[in-house]
Amino acid sequence: MAKKATKKPAPKKAVASDPTRKPAARKAAAPAMAKRRGDFGAPVTAYFNGLEPQQKAIALAAHRLLLRHAPKLSHTVKWGIAQYMFPAAR
């Protein structure tokens, strides 16, 4: 029994760049800002409370270690995860 041959589409040909051609107009304005997450700016402990027990234990241990060695760090939830930042230098 012979196999049925499938026809592959022809590859697209490269178009030479025309320096006199105007660039395509941009589509309408960028979409509106994404809605801010409900946990934005929440304390990191709120983030840790949502973790599995084993992950929570590791995250809290890392949190304590960070703050012990860098007590000036600020910490908050951003982008759905715990974030640590040094204060701005003056």
Contacts in CASP RR format, 6 or more apart in sequence:
PFRMAT RR
TARGET T0000
AUTHOR 0000-0000-0000
METHOD contacts of the structure
MODEL  1
MAKKATKKPAPKKAVASDPTRKPAARKAAAPAMAKRRGDFGAPVTAYFNG
LEPQQKAIALAAHRLLLRHAPKLSHTVKWGIAQYMFPAAR
37 79 0 8 1.000
37 80 0 8 1.000
39 46 0 8 1.000
39 47 0 8 1.000
39 77 0 8 1.000
39 80 0 8 1.000
40 77 0 8 1.000
40 78 0 8 1.000
40 80 0 8 1.000
41 76 0 8 1.000
41 77 0 8 1.000
41 78 0 8 1.000
42 76 0 8 1.000
42 77 0 8 1.000
43 75 0 8 1.000
43 76 0 8 1.000
43 77 0 8 1.000
44 63 0 8 1.000
44 75 0 8 1.000
44 76 0 8 1.000
44 77 0 8 1.000
44 82 0 8 1.000
44 83 0 8 1.000
46 77 0 8 1.000
47 59 0 8 1.000
47 77 0 8 1.000
47 80 0 8 1.000
47 81 0 8 1.000
47 82 0 8 1.000
48 56 0 8 1.000
48 59 0 8 1.000
48 60 0 8 1.000
48 63 0 8 1.000
48 82 0 8 1.000
49 56 0 8 1.000
50 56 0 8 1.000
51 59 0 8 1.000
59 82 0 8 1.000
63 75 0 8 1.000
63 82 0 8 1.000
66 73 0 8 1.000
66 75 0 8 1.000
66 84 0 8 1.000
67 73 0 8 1.000
67 75 0 8 1.000
70 84 0 8 1.000
70 86 0 8 1.000
72 86 0 8 1.000
72 87 0 8 1.000
73 84 0 8 1.000
73 85 0 8 1.000
73 86 0 8 1.000
74 84 0 8 1.000
74 85 0 8 1.000
74 86 0 8 1.000
74 87 0 8 1.000
75 82 0 8 1.000
75 83 0 8 1.000
75 84 0 8 1.000
75 85 0 8 1.000
76 82 0 8 1.000
76 83 0 8 1.000
77 83 0 8 1.000
END
